[in-house]
Amino acid sequence: MKQTSAGLTGLVAIGVLMSLELNGAVPGQPGSPHLRLPGPAQQDMMLGTWTTQLQYEPSPAMPDGGASSGQEVWRAGPGGNSVIEEYFEKNAKGGFKEFTIAWWDEQAQGQRFLACDNEQLHGCEVSRSVARWEGNSLVYTEEREQDGAKLVRQEIFTDITPTSFTQLLKEGPSVPKLRITLTIHARKLTARAAPMTY
């Protein structure tokens, strides 16, 4: 999940990571790794390599809005008990890179995550809240304080199919007043989670 001013975001701890490339398994085929996290079938559909097209809405940081492109790789963690996302975006600053690992937080009843990126002052951050499935959409909402005022940020993965999904990032003073700041359209390149190339 994106934990930057451009978005949240964002999903989600640290250890030796097993890639689908290591065993050549493809989601949806016999013997393929799959996620053991509570949730609908859509979460297994997200495993694989995706191209992304991003559309930023006008904001104080980007008065004219903007567009960029990138790539995401989603893979099952060891035993399918976590989900790993690698993200790269080409933008005017050069590039945004993020590594995220999410796992099921039984007490909070949602996906807690650790996000590390090249814009984080301290390198990584554990999510303040948890992401939850609302129907077939994965929704993460958190509250922060910015310039002395409450700021609500939300990230939604929706319209998930085996070949595409939409990612919406929103901000506002409260949930009813959230506005979209970034829309990401993802198209699957392959079900095999290829190594990320930055």
N, C-alpha and C positions, 0 to 999 in steps of 0.2 A: 504494500500500500504506500502511496506517496505521502511522505511526511514533510512536505516543503511548503513554502508560501504559495507555490503554484497549485497546491492541492493539499491533501492531508498527508497527507494522507497517510488512502491509501489505501496487505495483510502479512509472514509474519513470522537452550536454544542453540546453543553454539556447540559444534562438534564436527565429526567427520561426516560429510554429506554424501549420500549414495544417489547417483544419477541414473535415470532410465537408460542412458547410453551405456552404462557399465554392463547391463545384461541384455541389451537389445530389445527389451520388451516394449510393446506398444499398447497404450490404454485401449481397452475394449477387446483385446485378443486374449485367448486362454493363457493363463499364467502371468498376465500383465500385472504390475503393481497397481494398486488402487488406494484411494484414501479411505481410512477407517474412521474419519471424523464424522460425527453426527451431521447429517445434512442430506439434501436431495441429490438425485443423479447428476444434476448440473455441475457439481464440484469436480466429478471425474472428467466431465467434458472439457474442463479448463486446462487439463494437463496437456502439455505440448508446447510448440513454438509458434508465436504469433507476431505479425506485423501490426503496427499501430499508427493511426492517424489522429493527431491531436488538434483540437480547436479551442483556443483560449478566448474567453469573453473579455471585453474591455474592463480594465481595473486601474487603480492608481499606479500599480507597478507596470501595467501594460495598457496605456490609454487607448491604443488602437487594437487591442487584442492581438491575436497571432495564431500561427499554425506551425506545426512541426511533425516529425515522424519518429518512429522508434521500433523497438522490438521487446517482447516479453517472453520469458521461458518459465513455464510452471511445471514442477515435478513433485512426485511424492517423496517425502522424506523416509528415513529408515523405518521399515515396517508399515508404512502408510499412515503413521501416527502424527505426521506433520505435513504441511505443504510448503514448498519453497518457491519463491518467485525471484527471478532475476530480471531487472528492468534497465533499459537504456533508451534515452531520448536525445536526439540531435536537436539543439536549439541555438539561439543567438549567442548564448554564453559558451557554447562549445559542446556541452553534453551533460546530462544528468544521469547518474548511475546509482542503482539501488539494489540491495540484496535484502530480502525479507523472508522470515520463516514464521509460520503460524502453527499453533497447536490448540487442542481443545482444553479450555480452562473449566474444569468440572464445577468448581465453586461458583464461578460467574456465569456458567452455562452459555459459553460463546467461545469464539476463537481469539485468543490473546496472540499478539505478534511482536516480534523484534524486527525493527527496520534500521538498516545501516545504509548511509548514502554519502556521496561526496560533498554534500552541502551541510551535513550535520556538524555542529560545532564540536560535539563530543564523540562523533563517529556513529553511534547507535542510540536508539531509544526504544524502550519497551512501551507498548500502547497503554494509554491511560484507561481505556475501556476495552470492550470486546466486540468483535463483529458477529452478527447473528443472521441466520437465514430468515427472511420474511417472504414466505412462499418460495418462489424460485429465484429470488434476488438476495444477494449477500450485502448487508448494510452495516456500515461502521459509523457511529456518531460519537463525537467527543466535544467537551467544552474546555476552552482555554481562556486566559485573560490576556488581552492585548491592548496596550496603551490605556490601562485602567478600566477597560470595558470587557464584558463577556463576549466571547466569539465562539459560535458553534460551527464545527466543521463536520461534513458528512461525505462519505464515499460509498457509492453504490455500484455493484456489478449486476447488470440486468440483461434481459434479452439474450440469455446464454443458450447457445446451440452448439452442436459439434464443430461448427466451422466459424462461428463469430460470437462476439459479445460486445456490450456497450458498458463503458465505465464513466460514471458521472461524479464530479467533485463539486460540492456546494459549500457556501459560507453564508453566515448571517448572524444577527444578534440573538435569534431564537429559531427553533425548528420551523415554526410556521412562516418565518421570514427568510428562509434559506433561498439563495439564488445560485444558479449554475455558474461556476467559474471556469470549468474545463470539461469538455466532452472528449472521450477517447473511443474510437471505433477500432476494434481488433478483428483481424482475419487470420485464420489458422494457416500456417505454412505446412506443418506436419504434426502428426500425433506423437512423433518421437521427440523427446526433449533434448534438442541439440545443445552442445556447449555454447555458452554465450560468447560473442565476439564483440569487444568494445571498440 
